[in-house]
Amino acid sequence: MSENGNGNGNGLASVEDLFTPMPRRYVEATLPTSNLRVRVRSLSEREISRYQASMVTTKGAPRIERVARANRKLIVLCLVTAAGDRLMKDSDAEKLEEWDGKDSSFLAEVCSRHTGITSGDVEDLVGNSSEINDASSASD
């Protein structure tokens, strides 16, 4: 932030303030069924954009198999060690299929709230890509 902590003196952030990197945010949660405690990190805009883009093809069509795994992928992106390093690899998402559903749903919700990604975001992304495909196929 600028010297007075509020941008350019009028209480609003300056461009410099807006482009100053923000530190990661973390939250801890205890899974309701297994009682395991985990740490969840925030995501950057770049990470959120990549996550959302992975749900559609280059032509904008929904990748149904990826949409079905959206919660597991978000969990893998967000879980970290006490030091803040990613806990899982991308390939670990498939292993989460065998988790208790209550724990995975709970953790996906914690990750969603902490990152600002909602289930509606993924649904909107898929819905918008379907509308784009419908419009482009009508013009073919």
C-alpha positions as a printed Julia matrix, in Angstrom:
140×3 Matrix{Float64}:
   0.0     0.0     0.0
   1.08    3.56   -0.38
   2.5     5.49    2.56
  -0.86    6.36    4.07
  -2.2     2.85    3.51
  -5.1     3.95    1.35
  -3.78    4.43   -2.15
  -3.62    7.99   -3.39
  -4.82    9.77   -0.27
  -8.54    9.67   -1.02
  -9.18    6.26    0.5
  -9.0     4.44   -2.82
  -6.3     2.0    -3.92
  -3.77    3.17   -6.49
  -2.65    1.09   -9.45
   0.55    0.37   -7.51
  -1.52   -0.91   -4.58
  -3.6    -3.14   -6.84
  -0.55   -4.73   -8.44
   1.33   -5.36   -5.22
   1.37   -9.15   -4.78
  -0.89  -10.34   -2.0
   0.32  -13.08    0.31
  -1.4   -16.45    0.17
  -4.25  -16.91    2.59
  -4.74  -20.16    4.5
  -7.53  -21.77    6.45
  -7.6   -25.04    8.37
 -10.56  -27.39    8.53
 -11.44  -30.7    10.17
 -13.2   -33.21    7.95
 -16.53  -34.26    9.48
 -16.3   -38.03    8.96
 -12.61  -38.91    9.16
 -11.83  -36.14   11.67
  -8.62  -35.38    9.75
  -7.34  -31.8     9.91
  -6.22  -30.18    6.65
  -4.84  -26.84    5.48
  -6.31  -25.06    2.45
  -4.59  -22.29    0.48
  -6.0   -19.49   -1.61
  -5.46  -19.48   -5.37
  -4.17  -16.73   -7.62
  -6.25  -15.4   -10.49
  -3.96  -17.34  -12.84
  -4.63  -20.61  -10.98
  -8.39  -19.99  -10.95
  -8.39  -19.19  -14.68
  -6.45  -22.37  -15.49
  -8.79  -24.42  -13.32
 -11.85  -22.99  -15.08
 -10.3   -23.28  -18.55
  -9.59  -26.96  -17.95
 -13.35  -27.56  -17.86
 -13.86  -26.7   -21.55
 -12.24  -27.63  -24.86
 -10.42  -25.08  -27.0
 -13.69  -24.68  -28.95
 -15.59  -23.9   -25.75
 -17.42  -27.22  -25.4
 -17.74  -28.59  -21.86
 -15.43  -31.45  -20.99
 -18.02  -33.47  -19.1
 -15.46  -35.85  -17.61
 -13.51  -32.89  -16.2
 -16.6   -31.14  -14.92
 -17.46  -34.36  -13.07
 -14.03  -34.22  -11.4
 -14.13  -30.48  -10.67
 -14.46  -30.86   -6.89
 -11.6   -33.34   -6.67
  -9.38  -31.15   -8.84
 -10.11  -28.12   -6.67
  -9.25  -30.1    -3.53
  -5.93  -31.19   -5.05
  -5.08  -27.58   -6.0
  -5.9   -26.22   -2.55
  -4.6   -28.73    0.01
  -1.15  -27.82    1.34
   1.35  -28.86    3.97
   2.01  -26.8     7.1
   4.79  -25.09    5.1
   2.34  -24.12    2.34
   3.59  -26.59   -0.29
   1.02  -28.5    -2.34
   0.12  -31.72   -0.58
  -1.04  -33.65   -3.66
  -0.12  -34.02   -7.31
  -2.71  -33.53  -10.05
  -2.78  -37.29  -10.59
  -3.99  -37.76   -6.99
  -7.44  -36.43   -7.93
  -8.51  -39.89   -9.08
  -7.66  -41.36   -5.67
 -10.18  -39.01   -4.09
 -12.99  -40.95   -5.8
 -12.81  -43.43   -2.93
 -13.06  -40.8    -0.18
 -16.14  -40.62    1.98
 -18.6   -38.4     0.12
 -19.36  -36.29    3.16
 -15.66  -35.45    3.65
 -15.08  -34.68   -0.03
 -18.21  -32.52   -0.31
 -17.31  -30.66    2.88
 -13.73  -30.04    1.74
 -14.79  -28.97   -1.75
 -17.08  -26.41   -0.1
 -14.26  -25.15    2.15
 -11.98  -24.82   -0.9
 -14.71  -23.07   -2.88
 -15.43  -20.54   -0.16
 -11.74  -19.87    0.49
 -10.85  -19.37   -3.19
 -14.03  -17.59   -4.21
 -14.91  -20.29   -6.76
 -18.52  -21.39   -6.47
 -20.25  -24.41   -7.97
 -22.26  -21.87   -9.92
 -19.05  -20.66  -11.58
 -18.43  -24.1   -13.07
 -22.11  -24.47  -14.02
 -22.07  -21.03  -15.66
 -18.87  -21.89  -17.51
 -20.43  -25.07  -18.88
 -23.73  -23.33  -19.6
 -22.03  -20.46  -21.41
 -19.91  -22.84  -23.46
 -23.06  -24.78  -24.43
 -24.74  -21.55  -25.54
 -21.66  -20.63  -27.59
 -21.67  -24.07  -29.23
 -25.41  -23.86  -29.97
 -24.97  -20.42  -31.55
 -21.95  -21.47  -33.63
 -23.61  -24.67  -34.87
 -26.68  -22.66  -35.92
 -24.46  -20.47  -38.09
 -22.68  -23.43  -39.73
